[in-house]
Amino acid sequence: MSIEENIQIVKDFFAAIGGGDKQALLALVAEDIEWIIPGEDWPLAGTHRGHAGLAKVLQKASDEVEMTYPKPPEFVARGDRVLVVGVAMGKIKATNRTFKDDWVFAITVRNGKLTNIREYIDTQALARASGTDASPEP
């Protein structure tokens, strides 16, 4: 697939998440997708595999985190790799604490499907908002 097609597939993935369209979402990802969210001290951290793992982490995100995206992300691609650069503002529902997260998703697209997502996020800000980090808020 072309770089432009890979970018469009990733944009469609983000649109499906934002729109809550589970069927469209599953159609865009490989059955053995792996989504790695770094950290240990916040609700979404971990490695999530397959359609079941994807559904579980997205449900957990809906249940435990409120997020908004103040500006559209930037998409940069080379070959089968698409980097998505953005910022999220949010709140951990359990603690009612807010966070700002500047993030990058490194996404691999093969044969028209997302096969791997690796997030690079502000784990300290998310842990602090989750109430597990003793550091004072900035």
Secondary structure, 3 states (H helix, E strand, C coil): CCHHHHHHHHHHHHHHHHHCCHHHHHHHEEEEEEEEECCCCCCCCEEEEHHHHHHHHHHHHHHHEEEECCCCCEEEEECCEEEEEEEEEEEECCCCEEEEEEEEEEEEEECCEEEEEEEECCHHHHHHHHCCCCCCCC
